[in-house]
Every structure is written in structure tokens, then in C-alpha cells.
Amino acid sequence: MDRTFNAVYLKVPEGYVGFIEELPGVSTQGATLEEARSNLNDAVETVLEANHALTLIGTDGDEVIREPISVSTRE
């Protein structure tokens, strides 16, 4: 499933720092904007995969309902 997030990049003396508005704690850096973008994509994938794995471990043996949800944002 494709998801769209808002990436924010800040120019710093060492290059760029990037983070995802909707995913607290997902941040990275890179010497160039392209490197920061690539690193941030990897960080998002890693966090989503880890959260999924933790959910499976935390609900092992429990009866659970898992379903997709779409959320509209207010602007």
C-alpha cells in the first residue's frame, strides 16, 4: 500500500536534516538533499516495518481485527 507523508528538510551547515511531519521520531540527515531524501525514505520503511513486527509480537495468540483505514486531513 502506498502512503504519502510530508517530508521537511532543513538546511544545516553539514548538509540537510529531514523528518516526517506525521511520524514523530522519524528523522535523518545527509550531506546533500538527495542523500537526505534517500536516507529519509529508508528510515520511514524501517520504522513502518518495525512497528508492524512489534504489533505481531505484541498480539501473538490474541484475537485481533486488522483493517486498512483512510484518513482525510483538515486544512
N, CA, C and O atoms as a Maestro MAE file, in Angstrom:
{
 s_m_m2io_version
 :::
 2.0.0
}

f_m_ct {
 s_m_title
 :::
 protein
 m_atom[300] {
  # First column is atom index #
  i_m_mmod_type
  r_m_x_coord
  r_m_y_coord
  r_m_z_coord
  i_m_residue_number
  s_m_chain_name
  s_m_pdb_residue_name
  s_m_pdb_atom_name
  i_m_atomic_number
  :::
  1 25 0.842 -1.170 0.000 1 A "MET " " N  " 7
  2 3 0.000 0.000 0.000 1 A "MET " " CA " 6
  3 2 0.892 1.239 0.000 1 A "MET " " C  " 6
  4 15 1.798 1.358 0.825 1 A "MET " " O  " 8
  5 25 0.635 2.145 -0.915 2 A "ASP " " N  " 7
  6 3 1.383 3.398 -0.964 2 A "ASP " " CA " 6
  7 2 0.786 4.389 0.016 2 A "ASP " " C  " 6
  8 15 -0.435 4.492 0.139 2 A "ASP " " O  " 8
  9 25 1.626 5.102 0.698 3 A "ARG " " N  " 7
  10 3 1.201 6.151 1.617 3 A "ARG " " CA " 6
  11 2 2.000 7.394 1.287 3 A "ARG " " C  " 6
  12 15 3.152 7.313 0.863 3 A "ARG " " O  " 8
  13 25 1.389 8.523 1.483 4 A "THR " " N  " 7
  14 3 2.077 9.783 1.233 4 A "THR " " CA " 6
  15 2 2.242 10.522 2.546 4 A "THR " " C  " 6
  16 15 1.280 10.687 3.296 4 A "THR " " O  " 8
  17 25 3.443 10.961 2.824 5 A "PHE " " N  " 7
  18 3 3.764 11.714 4.028 5 A "PHE " " CA " 6
  19 2 4.389 13.046 3.623 5 A "PHE " " C  " 6
  20 15 4.824 13.218 2.484 5 A "PHE " " O  " 8
  21 25 4.427 13.970 4.551 6 A "ASN " " N  " 7
  22 3 5.068 15.261 4.315 6 A "ASN " " CA " 6
  23 2 6.485 15.241 4.874 6 A "ASN " " C  " 6
  24 15 6.688 15.160 6.085 6 A "ASN " " O  " 8
  25 25 7.450 15.315 3.983 7 A "ALA " " N  " 7
  26 3 8.854 15.377 4.381 7 A "ALA " " CA " 6
  27 2 9.265 16.844 4.500 7 A "ALA " " C  " 6
  28 15 8.897 17.674 3.669 7 A "ALA " " O  " 8
  29 25 10.026 17.145 5.539 8 A "VAL " " N  " 7
  30 3 10.528 18.501 5.771 8 A "VAL " " CA " 6
  31 2 12.049 18.413 5.818 8 A "VAL " " C  " 6
  32 15 12.608 17.574 6.525 8 A "VAL " " O  " 8
  33 25 12.709 19.273 5.068 9 A "TYR " " N  " 7
  34 3 14.171 19.280 5.027 9 A "TYR " " CA " 6
  35 2 14.672 20.644 5.475 9 A "TYR " " C  " 6
  36 15 14.211 21.679 4.994 9 A "TYR " " O  " 8
  37 25 15.620 20.630 6.400 10 A "LEU " " N  " 7
  38 3 16.228 21.859 6.896 10 A "LEU " " CA " 6
  39 2 17.683 21.904 6.455 10 A "LEU " " C  " 6
  40 15 18.423 20.934 6.619 10 A "LEU " " O  " 8
  41 25 18.082 23.028 5.898 11 A "LYS " " N  " 7
  42 3 19.481 23.217 5.511 11 A "LYS " " CA " 6
  43 2 20.276 23.541 6.765 11 A "LYS " " C  " 6
  44 15 19.937 24.470 7.498 11 A "LYS " " O  " 8
  45 25 21.331 22.779 7.010 12 A "VAL " " N  " 7
  46 3 22.234 22.998 8.140 12 A "VAL " " CA " 6
  47 2 23.657 23.054 7.595 12 A "VAL " " C  " 6
  48 15 23.892 22.657 6.454 12 A "VAL " " O  " 8
  49 25 24.607 23.539 8.388 13 A "PRO " " N  " 7
  50 3 25.987 23.642 7.876 13 A "PRO " " CA " 6
  51 2 26.550 22.323 7.334 13 A "PRO " " C  " 6
  52 15 27.353 22.331 6.401 13 A "PRO " " O  " 8
  53 25 26.132 21.192 7.913 14 A "GLU " " N  " 7
  54 3 26.662 19.895 7.493 14 A "GLU " " CA " 6
  55 2 25.930 19.309 6.288 14 A "GLU " " C  " 6
  56 15 26.361 18.295 5.739 14 A "GLU " " O  " 8
  57 25 24.831 19.934 5.871 15 A "GLY " " N  " 7
  58 3 24.044 19.416 4.743 15 A "GLY " " CA " 6
  59 2 22.570 19.646 4.990 15 A "GLY " " C  " 6
  60 15 22.117 20.789 5.040 15 A "GLY " " O  " 8
  61 25 21.804 18.550 5.149 16 A "TYR " " N  " 7
  62 3 20.355 18.645 5.361 16 A "TYR " " CA " 6
  63 2 19.907 17.677 6.444 16 A "TYR " " C  " 6
  64 15 20.424 16.565 6.560 16 A "TYR " " O  " 8
  65 25 18.948 18.114 7.224 17 A "VAL " " N  " 7
  66 3 18.254 17.271 8.195 17 A "VAL " " CA " 6
  67 2 16.840 17.119 7.665 17 A "VAL " " C  " 6
  68 15 16.219 18.099 7.251 17 A "VAL " " O  " 8
  69 25 16.328 15.897 7.675 18 A "GLY " " N  " 7
  70 3 14.979 15.652 7.188 18 A "GLY " " CA " 6
  71 2 14.152 14.912 8.212 18 A "GLY " " C  " 6
  72 15 14.673 14.089 8.965 18 A "GLY " " O  " 8
  73 25 12.858 15.203 8.241 19 A "PHE " " N  " 7
  74 3 11.954 14.474 9.117 19 A "PHE " " CA " 6
  75 2 10.582 14.401 8.480 19 A "PHE " " C  " 6
  76 15 10.288 15.122 7.527 19 A "PHE " " O  " 8
  77 25 9.745 13.522 9.013 20 A "ILE " " N  " 7
  78 3 8.386 13.316 8.520 20 A "ILE " " CA " 6
  79 2 7.421 13.922 9.523 20 A "ILE " " C  " 6
  80 15 7.431 13.554 10.697 20 A "ILE " " O  " 8
  81 25 6.584 14.851 9.066 21 A "GLU " " N  " 7
  82 3 5.634 15.511 9.961 21 A "GLU " " CA " 6
  83 2 4.723 14.528 10.683 21 A "GLU " " C  " 6
  84 15 4.464 14.683 11.876 21 A "GLU " " O  " 8
  85 25 4.237 13.524 9.972 22 A "GLU " " N  " 7
  86 3 3.229 12.616 10.508 22 A "GLU " " CA " 6
  87 2 3.798 11.460 11.331 22 A "GLU " " C  " 6
  88 15 3.039 10.720 11.958 22 A "GLU " " O  " 8
  89 25 5.098 11.298 11.339 23 A "LEU " " N  " 7
  90 3 5.720 10.175 12.037 23 A "LEU " " CA " 6
  91 2 6.767 10.679 13.020 23 A "LEU " " C  " 6
  92 15 7.946 10.765 12.679 23 A "LEU " " O  " 8
  93 25 6.351 11.011 14.227 24 A "PRO " " N  " 7
  94 3 7.312 11.511 15.218 24 A "PRO " " CA " 6
  95 2 8.477 10.548 15.401 24 A "PRO " " C  " 6
  96 15 8.289 9.334 15.475 24 A "PRO " " O  " 8
  97 25 9.655 11.091 15.471 25 A "GLY " " N  " 7
  98 3 10.842 10.277 15.686 25 A "GLY " " CA " 6
  99 2 11.516 9.794 14.419 25 A "GLY " " C  " 6
  100 15 12.630 9.274 14.478 25 A "GLY " " O  " 8
  101 25 10.866 9.954 13.269 26 A "VAL " " N  " 7
  102 3 11.485 9.545 12.007 26 A "VAL " " CA " 6
  103 2 12.232 10.743 11.446 26 A "VAL " " C  " 6
  104 15 11.634 11.691 10.937 26 A "VAL " " O  " 8
  105 25 13.552 10.678 11.550 27 A "SER " " N  " 7
  106 3 14.377 11.777 11.043 27 A "SER " " CA " 6
  107 2 15.711 11.219 10.592 27 A "SER " " C  " 6
  108 15 16.091 10.103 10.946 27 A "SER " " O  " 8
  109 25 16.408 12.013 9.808 28 A "THR " " N  " 7
  110 3 17.703 11.589 9.297 28 A "THR " " CA " 6
  111 2 18.467 12.818 8.828 28 A "THR " " C  " 6
  112 15 18.016 13.952 8.993 28 A "THR " " O  " 8
  113 25 19.610 12.574 8.253 29 A "GLN " " N  " 7
  114 3 20.405 13.664 7.703 29 A "GLN " " CA " 6
  115 2 21.173 13.175 6.492 29 A "GLN " " C  " 6
  116 15 21.264 11.973 6.243 29 A "GLN " " O  " 8
  117 25 21.720 14.107 5.748 30 A "GLY " " N  " 7
  118 3 22.536 13.771 4.598 30 A "GLY " " CA " 6
  119 2 23.399 14.952 4.202 30 A "GLY " " C  " 6
  120 15 23.053 16.102 4.469 30 A "GLY " " O  " 8
  121 25 24.509 14.668 3.573 31 A "ALA " " N  " 7
  122 3 25.410 15.730 3.133 31 A "ALA " " CA " 6
  123 2 24.778 16.553 2.014 31 A "ALA " " C  " 6
  124 15 25.061 17.742 1.867 31 A "ALA " " O  " 8
  125 25 23.907 15.897 1.216 32 A "THR " " N  " 7
  126 3 23.198 16.581 0.135 32 A "THR " " CA " 6
  127 2 21.695 16.356 0.329 32 A "THR " " C  " 6
  128 15 21.281 15.482 1.091 32 A "THR " " O  " 8
  129 25 20.901 17.146 -0.362 33 A "LEU " " N  " 7
  130 3 19.458 16.977 -0.285 33 A "LEU " " CA " 6
  131 2 19.062 15.596 -0.814 33 A "LEU " " C  " 6
  132 15 18.181 14.948 -0.249 33 A "LEU " " O  " 8
  133 25 19.692 15.150 -1.871 34 A "GLU " " N  " 7
  134 3 19.388 13.839 -2.437 34 A "GLU " " CA " 6
  135 2 19.700 12.725 -1.441 34 A "GLU " " C  " 6
  136 15 18.932 11.771 -1.313 34 A "GLU " " O  " 8
  137 25 20.824 12.843 -0.737 35 A "GLU " " N  " 7
  138 3 21.192 11.844 0.271 35 A "GLU " " CA " 6
  139 2 20.195 11.862 1.435 35 A "GLU " " C  " 6
  140 15 19.791 10.807 1.923 35 A "GLU " " O  " 8
  141 25 19.805 13.047 1.872 36 A "ALA " " N  " 7
  142 3 18.828 13.158 2.956 36 A "ALA " " CA " 6
  143 2 17.492 12.543 2.532 36 A "ALA " " C  " 6
  144 15 16.855 11.857 3.331 36 A "ALA " " O  " 8
  145 25 17.066 12.775 1.308 37 A "ARG " " N  " 7
  146 3 15.817 12.181 0.800 37 A "ARG " " CA " 6
  147 2 15.893 10.659 0.814 37 A "ARG " " C  " 6
  148 15 14.966 9.994 1.278 37 A "ARG " " O  " 8
  149 25 16.972 10.115 0.318 38 A "SER " " N  " 7
  150 3 17.152 8.664 0.272 38 A "SER " " CA " 6
  151 2 17.175 8.078 1.687 38 A "SER " " C  " 6
  152 15 16.532 7.067 1.966 38 A "SER " " O  " 8
  153 25 17.925 8.731 2.566 39 A "ASN " " N  " 7
  154 3 18.016 8.261 3.946 39 A "ASN " " CA " 6
  155 2 16.657 8.324 4.643 39 A "ASN " " C  " 6
  156 15 16.317 7.434 5.421 39 A "ASN " " O  " 8
  157 25 15.883 9.372 4.366 40 A "LEU " " N  " 7
  158 3 14.575 9.513 4.992 40 A "LEU " " CA " 6
  159 2 13.619 8.435 4.489 40 A "LEU " " C  " 6
  160 15 12.835 7.888 5.265 40 A "LEU " " O  " 8
  161 25 13.679 8.133 3.210 41 A "ASN " " N  " 7
  162 3 12.860 7.044 2.669 41 A "ASN " " CA " 6
  163 2 13.192 5.730 3.370 41 A "ASN " " C  " 6
  164 15 12.291 4.981 3.750 41 A "ASN " " O  " 8
  165 25 14.475 5.451 3.542 42 A "ASP " " N  " 7
  166 3 14.903 4.233 4.238 42 A "ASP " " CA " 6
  167 2 14.418 4.232 5.685 42 A "ASP " " C  " 6
  168 15 13.985 3.197 6.194 42 A "ASP " " O  " 8
  169 25 14.487 5.387 6.349 43 A "ALA " " N  " 7
  170 3 14.057 5.487 7.751 43 A "ALA " " CA " 6
  171 2 12.566 5.213 7.885 43 A "ALA " " C  " 6
  172 15 12.150 4.515 8.811 43 A "ALA " " O  " 8
  173 25 11.756 5.750 6.977 44 A "VAL " " N  " 7
  174 3 10.309 5.509 7.012 44 A "VAL " " CA " 6
  175 2 10.028 4.026 6.838 44 A "VAL " " C  " 6
  176 15 9.258 3.450 7.607 44 A "VAL " " O  " 8
  177 25 10.637 3.401 5.844 45 A "GLU " " N  " 7
  178 3 10.426 1.966 5.615 45 A "GLU " " CA " 6
  179 2 10.814 1.151 6.837 45 A "GLU " " C  " 6
  180 15 10.093 0.233 7.226 45 A "GLU " " O  " 8
  181 25 11.945 1.479 7.442 46 A "THR " " N  " 7
  182 3 12.418 0.743 8.612 46 A "THR " " CA " 6
  183 2 11.463 0.880 9.788 46 A "THR " " C  " 6
  184 15 11.159 -0.108 10.457 46 A "THR " " O  " 8
  185 25 10.989 2.088 10.047 47 A "VAL " " N  " 7
  186 3 10.069 2.309 11.167 47 A "VAL " " CA " 6
  187 2 8.742 1.602 10.937 47 A "VAL " " C  " 6
  188 15 8.215 0.978 11.858 47 A "VAL " " O  " 8
  189 25 8.194 1.684 9.738 48 A "LEU " " N  " 7
  190 3 6.921 1.019 9.456 48 A "LEU " " CA " 6
  191 2 7.050 -0.504 9.578 48 A "LEU " " C  " 6
  192 15 6.161 -1.162 10.119 48 A "LEU " " O  " 8
  193 25 8.141 -1.053 9.081 49 A "GLU " " N  " 7
  194 3 8.367 -2.497 9.193 49 A "GLU " " CA " 6
  195 2 8.537 -2.906 10.659 49 A "GLU " " C  " 6
  196 15 7.997 -3.929 11.083 49 A "GLU " " O  " 8
  197 25 9.281 -2.116 11.431 50 A "ALA " " N  " 7
  198 3 9.498 -2.427 12.844 50 A "ALA " " CA " 6
  199 2 8.199 -2.334 13.630 50 A "ALA " " C  " 6
  200 15 7.933 -3.183 14.480 50 A "ALA " " O  " 8
  201 25 7.386 -1.322 13.363 51 A "ASN " " N  " 7
  202 3 6.100 -1.183 14.053 51 A "ASN " " CA " 6
  203 2 5.190 -2.364 13.736 51 A "ASN " " C  " 6
  204 15 4.500 -2.871 14.621 51 A "ASN " " O  " 8
  205 25 5.185 -2.801 12.488 52 A "HIS " " N  " 7
  206 3 4.377 -3.957 12.094 52 A "HIS " " CA " 6
  207 2 4.852 -5.207 12.852 52 A "HIS " " C  " 6
  208 15 4.037 -5.957 13.389 52 A "HIS " " O  " 8
  209 25 6.157 -5.423 12.890 53 A "ALA " " N  " 7
  210 3 6.706 -6.591 13.585 53 A "ALA " " CA " 6
  211 2 6.379 -6.546 15.073 53 A "ALA " " C  " 6
  212 15 6.032 -7.571 15.658 53 A "ALA " " O  " 8
  213 25 6.485 -5.380 15.688 54 A "LEU " " N  " 7
  214 3 6.157 -5.253 17.110 54 A "LEU " " CA " 6
  215 2 4.686 -5.537 17.376 54 A "LEU " " C  " 6
  216 15 4.338 -6.128 18.398 54 A "LEU " " O  " 8
  217 25 3.825 -5.118 16.460 55 A "THR " " N  " 7
  218 3 2.397 -5.404 16.607 55 A "THR " " CA " 6
  219 2 2.141 -6.899 16.546 55 A "THR " " C  " 6
  220 15 1.357 -7.428 17.335 55 A "THR " " O  " 8
  221 25 2.791 -7.581 15.621 56 A "LEU " " N  " 7
  222 3 2.621 -9.039 15.511 56 A "LEU " " CA " 6
  223 2 3.086 -9.735 16.785 56 A "LEU " " C  " 6
  224 15 2.417 -10.648 17.270 56 A "LEU " " O  " 8
  225 25 4.207 -9.320 17.323 57 A "ILE " " N  " 7
  226 3 4.733 -9.914 18.550 57 A "ILE " " CA " 6
  227 2 3.797 -9.609 19.723 57 A "ILE " " C  " 6
  228 15 3.498 -10.486 20.533 57 A "ILE " " O  " 8
  229 25 3.342 -8.368 19.805 58 A "GLY " " N  " 7
  230 3 2.516 -7.935 20.921 58 A "GLY " " CA " 6
  231 2 1.119 -8.511 20.925 58 A "GLY " " C  " 6
  232 15 0.448 -8.496 21.957 58 A "GLY " " O  " 8
  233 25 0.663 -9.022 19.782 59 A "THR " " N  " 7
  234 3 -0.690 -9.578 19.699 59 A "THR " " CA " 6
  235 2 -0.681 -11.071 19.430 59 A "THR " " C  " 6
  236 15 -1.722 -11.653 19.123 59 A "THR " " O  " 8
  237 25 0.474 -11.693 19.539 60 A "ASP " " N  " 7
  238 3 0.595 -13.122 19.253 60 A "ASP " " CA " 6
  239 2 -0.352 -13.913 20.144 60 A "ASP " " C  " 6
  240 15 -0.285 -13.825 21.370 60 A "ASP " " O  " 8
  241 25 -1.234 -14.685 19.520 61 A "GLY " " N  " 7
  242 3 -2.178 -15.510 20.251 61 A "GLY " " CA " 6
  243 2 -3.472 -14.801 20.602 61 A "GLY " " C  " 6
  244 15 -4.422 -15.447 21.043 61 A "GLY " " O  " 8
  245 25 -3.534 -13.484 20.419 62 A "ASP " " N  " 7
  246 3 -4.751 -12.732 20.716 62 A "ASP " " CA " 6
  247 2 -5.650 -12.676 19.490 62 A "ASP " " C  " 6
  248 15 -5.174 -12.754 18.357 62 A "ASP " " O  " 8
  249 25 -6.937 -12.541 19.720 63 A "GLU " " N  " 7
  250 3 -7.870 -12.309 18.625 63 A "GLU " " CA " 6
  251 2 -7.803 -10.830 18.271 63 A "GLU " " C  " 6
  252 15 -8.070 -9.970 19.111 63 A "GLU " " O  " 8
  253 25 -7.451 -10.540 17.039 64 A "VAL " " N  " 7
  254 3 -7.314 -9.149 16.613 64 A "VAL " " CA " 6
  255 2 -8.079 -8.929 15.313 64 A "VAL " " C  " 6
  256 15 -8.321 -9.862 14.547 64 A "VAL " " O  " 8
  257 25 -8.445 -7.698 15.089 65 A "ILE " " N  " 7
  258 3 -9.040 -7.281 13.820 65 A "ILE " " CA " 6
  259 2 -8.060 -6.293 13.204 65 A "ILE " " C  " 6
  260 15 -7.704 -5.291 13.824 65 A "ILE " " O  " 8
  261 25 -7.634 -6.577 11.997 66 A "ARG " " N  " 7
  262 3 -6.694 -5.701 11.295 66 A "ARG " " CA " 6
  263 2 -7.368 -5.292 9.995 66 A "ARG " " C  " 6
  264 15 -7.789 -6.146 9.215 66 A "ARG " " O  " 8
  265 25 -7.472 -3.988 9.758 67 A "GLU " " N  " 7
  266 3 -8.114 -3.499 8.537 67 A "GLU " " CA " 6
  267 2 -7.483 -2.177 8.122 67 A "GLU " " C  " 6
  268 15 -6.982 -1.436 8.968 67 A "GLU " " O  " 8
  269 25 -7.503 -1.878 6.832 68 A "PRO " " N  " 7
  270 3 -6.986 -0.594 6.355 68 A "PRO " " CA " 6
  271 2 -7.898 0.540 6.779 68 A "PRO " " C  " 6
  272 15 -9.100 0.348 6.966 68 A "PRO " " O  " 8
  273 25 -7.334 1.696 6.926 69 A "ILE " " N  " 7
  274 3 -8.098 2.902 7.249 69 A "ILE " " CA " 6
  275 2 -7.557 4.050 6.412 69 A "ILE " " C  " 6
  276 15 -6.345 4.205 6.258 69 A "ILE " " O  " 8
  277 25 -8.458 4.846 5.878 70 A "SER " " N  " 7
  278 3 -8.076 6.065 5.145 70 A "SER " " CA " 6
  279 2 -8.504 7.251 5.988 70 A "SER " " C  " 6
  280 15 -9.615 7.275 6.518 70 A "SER " " O  " 8
  281 25 -7.645 8.210 6.108 71 A "VAL " " N  " 7
  282 3 -7.918 9.372 6.933 71 A "VAL " " CA " 6
  283 2 -7.776 10.627 6.086 71 A "VAL " " C  " 6
  284 15 -6.774 10.816 5.396 71 A "VAL " " O  " 8
  285 25 -8.781 11.474 6.147 72 A "SER " " N  " 7
  286 3 -8.721 12.768 5.480 72 A "SER " " CA " 6
  287 2 -8.223 13.802 6.488 72 A "SER " " C  " 6
  288 15 -8.676 13.836 7.632 72 A "SER " " O  " 8
  289 25 -7.303 14.629 6.059 73 A "THR " " N  " 7
  290 3 -6.786 15.651 6.960 73 A "THR " " CA " 6
  291 2 -7.553 16.953 6.803 73 A "THR " " C  " 6
  292 15 -8.053 17.273 5.724 73 A "THR " " O  " 8
  293 25 -7.634 17.679 7.875 74 A "ARG " " N  " 7
  294 3 -8.294 19.003 7.851 74 A "ARG " " CA " 6
  295 2 -7.226 20.054 7.605 74 A "ARG " " C  " 6
  296 15 -6.168 20.047 8.235 74 A "ARG " " O  " 8
  297 25 -7.512 20.939 6.699 75 A "GLU " " N  " 7
  298 3 -6.562 22.026 6.422 75 A "GLU " " CA " 6
  299 2 -7.229 23.352 6.532 75 A "GLU " " C  " 6
  300 15 -6.588 24.384 6.333 75 A "GLU " " O  " 8
  :::
 }
 m_bond[299] {
  # First column is bond index #
  i_m_from
  i_m_to
  i_m_order
  :::
  1 1 2 1
  2 2 3 1
  3 3 4 2
  4 3 5 1
  5 5 6 1
  6 6 7 1
  7 7 8 2
  8 7 9 1
  9 9 10 1
  10 10 11 1
  11 11 12 2
  12 11 13 1
  13 13 14 1
  14 14 15 1
  15 15 16 2
  16 15 17 1
  17 17 18 1
  18 18 19 1
  19 19 20 2
  20 19 21 1
  21 21 22 1
  22 22 23 1
  23 23 24 2
  24 23 25 1
  25 25 26 1
  26 26 27 1
  27 27 28 2
  28 27 29 1
  29 29 30 1
  30 30 31 1
  31 31 32 2
  32 31 33 1
  33 33 34 1
  34 34 35 1
  35 35 36 2
  36 35 37 1
  37 37 38 1
  38 38 39 1
  39 39 40 2
  40 39 41 1
  41 41 42 1
  42 42 43 1
  43 43 44 2
  44 43 45 1
  45 45 46 1
  46 46 47 1
  47 47 48 2
  48 47 49 1
  49 49 50 1
  50 50 51 1
  51 51 52 2
  52 51 53 1
  53 53 54 1
  54 54 55 1
  55 55 56 2
  56 55 57 1
  57 57 58 1
  58 58 59 1
  59 59 60 2
  60 59 61 1
  61 61 62 1
  62 62 63 1
  63 63 64 2
  64 63 65 1
  65 65 66 1
  66 66 67 1
  67 67 68 2
  68 67 69 1
  69 69 70 1
  70 70 71 1
  71 71 72 2
  72 71 73 1
  73 73 74 1
  74 74 75 1
  75 75 76 2
  76 75 77 1
  77 77 78 1
  78 78 79 1
  79 79 80 2
  80 79 81 1
  81 81 82 1
  82 82 83 1
  83 83 84 2
  84 83 85 1
  85 85 86 1
  86 86 87 1
  87 87 88 2
  88 87 89 1
  89 89 90 1
  90 90 91 1
  91 91 92 2
  92 91 93 1
  93 93 94 1
  94 94 95 1
  95 95 96 2
  96 95 97 1
  97 97 98 1
  98 98 99 1
  99 99 100 2
  100 99 101 1
  101 101 102 1
  102 102 103 1
  103 103 104 2
  104 103 105 1
  105 105 106 1
  106 106 107 1
  107 107 108 2
  108 107 109 1
  109 109 110 1
  110 110 111 1
  111 111 112 2
  112 111 113 1
  113 113 114 1
  114 114 115 1
  115 115 116 2
  116 115 117 1
  117 117 118 1
  118 118 119 1
  119 119 120 2
  120 119 121 1
  121 121 122 1
  122 122 123 1
  123 123 124 2
  124 123 125 1
  125 125 126 1
  126 126 127 1
  127 127 128 2
  128 127 129 1
  129 129 130 1
  130 130 131 1
  131 131 132 2
  132 131 133 1
  133 133 134 1
  134 134 135 1
  135 135 136 2
  136 135 137 1
  137 137 138 1
  138 138 139 1
  139 139 140 2
  140 139 141 1
  141 141 142 1
  142 142 143 1
  143 143 144 2
  144 143 145 1
  145 145 146 1
  146 146 147 1
  147 147 148 2
  148 147 149 1
  149 149 150 1
  150 150 151 1
  151 151 152 2
  152 151 153 1
  153 153 154 1
  154 154 155 1
  155 155 156 2
  156 155 157 1
  157 157 158 1
  158 158 159 1
  159 159 160 2
  160 159 161 1
  161 161 162 1
  162 162 163 1
  163 163 164 2
  164 163 165 1
  165 165 166 1
  166 166 167 1
  167 167 168 2
  168 167 169 1
  169 169 170 1
  170 170 171 1
  171 171 172 2
  172 171 173 1
  173 173 174 1
  174 174 175 1
  175 175 176 2
  176 175 177 1
  177 177 178 1
  178 178 179 1
  179 179 180 2
  180 179 181 1
  181 181 182 1
  182 182 183 1
  183 183 184 2
  184 183 185 1
  185 185 186 1
  186 186 187 1
  187 187 188 2
  188 187 189 1
  189 189 190 1
  190 190 191 1
  191 191 192 2
  192 191 193 1
  193 193 194 1
  194 194 195 1
  195 195 196 2
  196 195 197 1
  197 197 198 1
  198 198 199 1
  199 199 200 2
  200 199 201 1
  201 201 202 1
  202 202 203 1
  203 203 204 2
  204 203 205 1
  205 205 206 1
  206 206 207 1
  207 207 208 2
  208 207 209 1
  209 209 210 1
  210 210 211 1
  211 211 212 2
  212 211 213 1
  213 213 214 1
  214 214 215 1
  215 215 216 2
  216 215 217 1
  217 217 218 1
  218 218 219 1
  219 219 220 2
  220 219 221 1
  221 221 222 1
  222 222 223 1
  223 223 224 2
  224 223 225 1
  225 225 226 1
  226 226 227 1
  227 227 228 2
  228 227 229 1
  229 229 230 1
  230 230 231 1
  231 231 232 2
  232 231 233 1
  233 233 234 1
  234 234 235 1
  235 235 236 2
  236 235 237 1
  237 237 238 1
  238 238 239 1
  239 239 240 2
  240 239 241 1
  241 241 242 1
  242 242 243 1
  243 243 244 2
  244 243 245 1
  245 245 246 1
  246 246 247 1
  247 247 248 2
  248 247 249 1
  249 249 250 1
  250 250 251 1
  251 251 252 2
  252 251 253 1
  253 253 254 1
  254 254 255 1
  255 255 256 2
  256 255 257 1
  257 257 258 1
  258 258 259 1
  259 259 260 2
  260 259 261 1
  261 261 262 1
  262 262 263 1
  263 263 264 2
  264 263 265 1
  265 265 266 1
  266 266 267 1
  267 267 268 2
  268 267 269 1
  269 269 270 1
  270 270 271 1
  271 271 272 2
  272 271 273 1
  273 273 274 1
  274 274 275 1
  275 275 276 2
  276 275 277 1
  277 277 278 1
  278 278 279 1
  279 279 280 2
  280 279 281 1
  281 281 282 1
  282 282 283 1
  283 283 284 2
  284 283 285 1
  285 285 286 1
  286 286 287 1
  287 287 288 2
  288 287 289 1
  289 289 290 1
  290 290 291 1
  291 291 292 2
  292 291 293 1
  293 293 294 1
  294 294 295 1
  295 295 296 2
  296 295 297 1
  297 297 298 1
  298 298 299 1
  299 299 300 2
  :::
 }
}
